[in-house]
Amino acid sequence: MVRVYEPIVSATPEEIVAEQRKEISRVGSVRRIPGLKLYEYDLTTGEIREADVQTEATLKLDGPVGRTGKVDAKELCLYVQALNRENAARKFRDMIRRKSVQNKILRKF
């Protein structure tokens, strides 16, 4: 008999909580706009860089190849799709000026 689930016998409650925090949770989804790149803005360092996107291709029997992209969202980072770095900087500046993002940023610090 093959065991699919191995119970954790010697783990303390602190170890179990630490393992649960390591899991990546889904933050949200965005439809990719052709021709644009995904940029991330780190609020602590103020650095803008291209986000690392892992893409997967799935072959369907009745249709075209489907592609999905996944990004590991980092804490204290904002994400936006833009044509180039300067355009991304403008979008981040406008995003930070809005009240909802300012409140969200202040709660994290």
Residue pairs with C-beta under 8 A, 6 or more apart in sequence:
8 16
11 19
24 72
27 73
30 79
30 81
32 69
32 81
33 81
35 83
36 81
36 82
36 83
37 50
37 81
37 82
37 83
37 84
38 50
38 51
38 53
38 71
38 79
38 80
38 81
39 48
39 49
39 50
39 51
39 79
39 80
39 81
39 82
39 85
39 88
39 92
40 48
40 49
40 50
40 51
40 74
40 77
40 78
40 79
41 47
41 48
41 77
41 78
41 79
41 80
41 88
41 92
42 48
42 49
42 74
42 76
42 77
43 76
43 77
43 78
43 105
43 108
44 76
48 85
48 88
48 89
48 92
51 71
51 79
52 71
52 72
53 69
53 70
53 71
54 69
54 70
54 71
55 67
55 68
55 69
55 70
56 67
56 68
56 69
56 70
57 65
57 66
57 67
58 65
58 66
58 67
58 68
59 65
60 66
71 79
73 79
75 108
76 105
76 108
78 92
78 95
78 96
78 101
80 88
80 91
80 92
80 95
82 88
82 91
95 101
96 102
96 105
